[in-house]
Amino acid sequence: TMCAGAIVLARIERVVFGADDPKAGACGSVYNIVEDGRLNHRPQMTTGVLAAECGDMLRAFFAEQRARGKK
């Protein structure tokens, strides 16, 4: 949610991303801060770009982080 808030406050015009965050995403997956009508800026969102590849990269990264933490 902090990233989505920063996007709105910085008035970023366009955001492009591949992988949604099903647990805490705030750009449409769980919350939708970037399209909240109470806020004075709404960026153009392009989501799901190379979604499978991005998801694979994130899963691999966090698997490695968990493995490092167990050492």
Secondary structure, 3 states (H helix, E strand, C coil): CHHHHHHHHCCCCEEEECCCCCCCCCECCCCEHHHCCCCCCCCEEEECCCHHHHHHHHHHHHHHHHHHHCC
